[in-house]
């Protein structure tokens, strides 16, 4: 019998992933990785892990969310419904960061190693620039029904703007940064952090727009965001890597000035 390639890949991947995520999730139940998780084939273009779906051909994944906030200051575009960041998130979902991370690994998404936080001198002035490797670029789309009942799809960044400049987060501004592990805890699961508008190293995804290091700037565009509890579908779509200028590129200095071998 011919085995499904995605399920076959998952069989080899599952043990490593679950062992790794078990180390991540040593806290209370919402942060523990789901048990007996494996993708279910729906069609050639759709597999499911719980409520999350993904397409192995396009490498897109999508999952249900609901409108959680439409007026208050925001730090996140998407959080899960189980953890403490929910009160400052535009959307919420029952899909966990573990499920999303597993799907992204299955689809071979490569997280960016770009720097998330800037360094500051004693006076509070930022030092240097954030280094970037050009990887992990992505789009986050939201699909919903408009007031006329017709289906609409647009960048989630069109729903959020900078209160000072009135510029929206916009399209193509997201980077898959993959979260991180601290003292054995997977931060995305600890905080339910899926997509951060205010940059956060624990989030799976971040935006790097000007002002994304300020937690008081970002608000929903009231006339754009649907009413609270409106059901929507969020789509993660990978984008090509980008070329980064040498002065901001991770590893550029070592590439341009190779270490001479000892004679």
Secondary structure, 3 states (H helix, E strand, C coil): CCCCHHHHHHHHHHHHHHHHHHHHCCCCHHHCCCCCCCCEEEECCEEEECCEEECCCCCCEEEEEEECCCCCECCEEEEECCCHHHHHEEEEECCCHHHHHHHHHHCCCCCCCCCCCCEECCCCCEECCCCECCCCEEEEEEEEECCCCCEEEEEHHHHEEECCCCCECCCCCEEECCCCEECCEEHHHHHCEEEECCCCCCCCEEECCCCCCCCCCEEECCCCCCCCCCEEEEEEEECCCCCCCHHHECCHHHHHCCCCCCC
